[in-house]
């Protein structure tokens, strides 16, 4: 996994008019899949599903990513807090960037 600076990632999202957020989404998905040892959780596949479902898959993705992060933390013996419901609500409300920041923070703690 790669530790990312969350502030820099947010700035890049705004400077590139959202293009970096797509890259961050794919990278985040791949890293969550590797951390949880779930090979079916792929960034490319998730991006295609988001495109084909007009963004609806991102809501399910947020919940599943939260569960996988919780599983990965449990495997490492870290304090496990299941934030999947929070990620789901934030995604429904359209705050996906906040989800990315929170998830990246959790992954950074595992590095």
N, C-alpha and C positions, 0 to 999 in steps of 0.2 A: 504494500500500500504506500501511497505517497501522501505526505503531510502537506496540506494546502493552506495558505494564508487566506482566511475567510474575507478579510477586508479587501485584499487585492482582487480576489475572485469577484466580489460585488462590484468593485470599480470597473473591472474588465467587462462585466455584464452590461453596465450602463454605457461605457465608452464604445462598445461594439454594437449597441442598439439591440441587445439580446442574443447575438450570435454566440457569445461565449457561454451563455446560460445553457445552450444546447450541448456544447462540448462538456460543460460541467456536469450536466444531467447524465450523459453517456459515461463519463469517467466515474462519476459517483456510483452509478449502477454497477459498473464492472468491479469497482473496489468493494462494494457491499457484497456482491456475489462471491468474490475471492475471500473476503473476511469470514463469511458465513459458510464457506465451502459448498455453496449452492451453484453449480455450473449452469443451471437453467436460467439464472438471473443475469441476463446479458444486456449490455448497453445498447448495442445495435438493434436487437430484437425489441427492446422497450421503446426505442425511438420510433421504429416502424409501427408498433402498436399505438403509440400516441398519435402519430400522423393519420393512420387508418381509422381511428375511432374519434378523430377530431378533438383530441385532448381528454376524452373521458377516461382512458386507461391510466392517465396520470394520477387520478384519484385512488384507484386500486393500487397503483405502484407505490404511492406514499404509504399506504397502510402496510403493504407487504415488506417494503424496505424497512419500516420501523420494527416489524417482527424479526426480520433477518439480522438487523443490528443488535437487537436484544439477544438473539441466539448467539451471535458472534461474541458479545461481551460475556455471556454466561460460559461459553467454551474457554474463554481466557481467564475466568475466575474474577472478573471485574464486577463492580456493583451494577447489577442489572436493573434498569428502569425501562419499562415498556412504554415508549412514547408513541406507539403506532396510532392510538386514538387521536392524539394531538396532531400528528401529521395528517391524518385523514380530515380532521376539521379544518386545518389550515389550507389544505388542498381544495376542499369544497368552497372555501371562501376566496380562493384565488391567490393565496400567499405562498406560492411554490418556492420563491426565492428564500423565504424564511425557512421553509423546510430544508432546502439545500444547505443553508447555513447551520441549522441545528444538526442535521445528519453529518455534515463535514466535521463539526465539532466533536461529535461522538466518535467518528473514525479517527480523527487526530489524536484522541485520547488512547486509542488502541495501538497506535504506532510505536 
